[in-house]
């Protein structure tokens, strides 16, 4: 799986599934995710409106910056989150919201 696939296929598919959508929208936050490395780029996951887009979001509630390969690993196994955070592999400006995102992803 690639980061691009997660943002263009996986998360949108989950947002189109009624059961997943309800759980995801309950977070009620906008996440700006900035990736470095092989799949460098910026995406936003809007869990207020239920959409995913590329580029910067002007009003994100939480910004996460990390390596794209680590992002894919974290998406597939959210239990890695605390280790990545403590190891300095994730920069996040709102750890509580980031934890909520990790709980519903993957």
Secondary structure as GFF3:
##gff-version 3
##sequence-region A 1 106
A	DSSP	alpha_helix	3	5	.	.	.	ID=ss1
A	DSSP	pi_helix	6	10	.	.	.	ID=ss2
A	DSSP	alpha_helix	11	16	.	.	.	ID=ss3
A	DSSP	alpha_helix	18	25	.	.	.	ID=ss4
A	DSSP	beta_strand	30	36	.	.	.	ID=ss5
A	DSSP	three_ten_helix	37	39	.	.	.	ID=ss6
A	DSSP	beta_strand	41	46	.	.	.	ID=ss7
A	DSSP	beta_strand	51	54	.	.	.	ID=ss8
A	DSSP	beta_strand	62	67	.	.	.	ID=ss9
A	DSSP	alpha_helix	68	76	.	.	.	ID=ss10
A	DSSP	three_ten_helix	78	80	.	.	.	ID=ss11
A	DSSP	alpha_helix	81	86	.	.	.	ID=ss12
A	DSSP	beta_strand	90	92	.	.	.	ID=ss13
A	DSSP	alpha_helix	95	104	.	.	.	ID=ss14
###
